[in-house]
């Protein structure tokens, strides 16, 4: 009898697991490092019966996964790259979901004096002039793409920098760890910084320039190009991501009293 009961329980567990549908979504390391996924995914499963399997990569790699049809949707933060993705017929559309901002982190002593900088371009110019240690993601992520555009706007070219500029080719958490170990400057999204535990001697030194706005968007992969993708599930997920419940969870997610994201999806 005991074996029969155990077998029945196991069968029920297997049947319950089989009821949950699965889809794959490529997301940025900055989104994952924020901790928000741990809040959203259980609610998505509860409401939709949908297991969302995350592939955590930089925006560039997420887009390549979408282009190859290796995922059903992507959640990224580089509008120029997203528009190119759509122009290539790789996605059906782009839906803005939420935003935060990029911030400049650095040693408390602030040897380049960026805390008093007039804007983001001036902050980077001061870092370059001081040749103060700076860690770059260097991984073709949305954060890296943004950093390069800001250097360009500041009239600077990283390829000509000396040893003070270190491109690590890693995700946001690993890059922040490197910066903490080197007591170096780094650009981070605010959410990853707030959720980062190993801050060491670093602190947030500069923020607030409108050019540091950081929009996250959801793009389903085009089923006409990749017939095997689970477009119906991707659309179900999108419906949930723009819902009032998602808005409440996203806007309500805080660390030490600070909001990490602001929901701005249009219904």
Protein Blocks (a to p, Z undefined) as FASTA:
>chain_A
ZZmmmmmmmmmmmmmmmmpccddddddfklmmnommmmmmmmmmmmnopacddddddfkl
mmmmmmnopafbdcdddfklmmmmmmnopafbdcdfbdcdddddddfklmnopmmpfblm
lmmmmmmmnopacddfklopaklmmmmmmmmmnopafklpcfklccehiafklmmmmmmm
nopacdddfklmmmpmblmjaccfbghiaklpccdddddddfklmmmbcfklmmmmmmmm
mmmklmmmmmmpcgehiafbdcfbdZZ
